[in-house]
Amino acid sequence: MMRIGVVLALLAGSAEICRADGGPPIPGVQSAFVTIRIITNHNHPDYLFILGPDHREYPAHFIEVAPDKPFTVPNTYFHVADVVIVRRSSLKPGQTAEEIYNDRTIPGRKQYSLTLRESVPVWYGREYVVSYRIQKASIDDQLELVQTTVSPLWQCSVVGIFGPLAIILGGLWLVRKRRRR
């Protein structure tokens, strides 16, 4: 009966660590400001890239991304930055960035919402750079935006999995050791 109590106490103590889907406040996790960096390995003259408005200060505008010139989304955006990728041949002549951003009927138009707040471990810092790469999609002939930076929360996942496992195995080892006496 004592063993069952010890195992239940260990499981109850590690339940908070095992909680996977909870948002902050989780001990050891903080919110960080994200700087988004968009890179490409090739020039894409057949496409336009648009950064959507931030609903406070910046209107939608065209951005230029080249292999030697990555684009950085300013950290002054509120919570989300929208990036629109559209083929030039799908556009009407003279359309502004705002018109293209608001027109959801353009064929082949792709929009990506990039978050500017991220949960990171407390040892990671308050600033976090997330890199995205523009590349050809594997399904169609369009371009896509792919995140290349791995989230630092994988470190918390490793601790969340192996921490309770170490406690349980340590408890089993102690029980086994005491039984032999």
HUUR-V924750 format. One record per pair of residues at least 24 apart in sequence whose ideal C-beta (glycine too) atoms are under 6 Angstrom apart, sorted by the first residue. I is the first residue (numbers start at 0). J is the second residue. If there is no record, write none. Layout:
I|J  I|J
This chain:
9|166  9|167  9|170  13|163  13|166  16|159  16|162  16|163  17|163  23|118  27|120  27|121  28|118  29|121  30|116  31|117  31|119  31|125  31|127  32|74  32|126  33|115  33|117  33|127  33|129  34|74  34|128  35|72  35|113  35|129  36|69  36|71  36|128  36|130  37|64  37|70  37|131  38|69  38|132  39|64  39|66  39|133  40|66  45|87  46|84  46|86  46|142  47|85  47|87  48|84  49|83  49|96  49|99  49|100  51|81  51|100  53|77  58|97  59|96  59|97  59|100  60|96  61|96  76|115  78|115  78|116  79|112  79|114  80|113  81|110  81|112  82|111  83|110  84|109  84|142  107|141  111|144  119|151  120|151  120|154  120|155  123|151
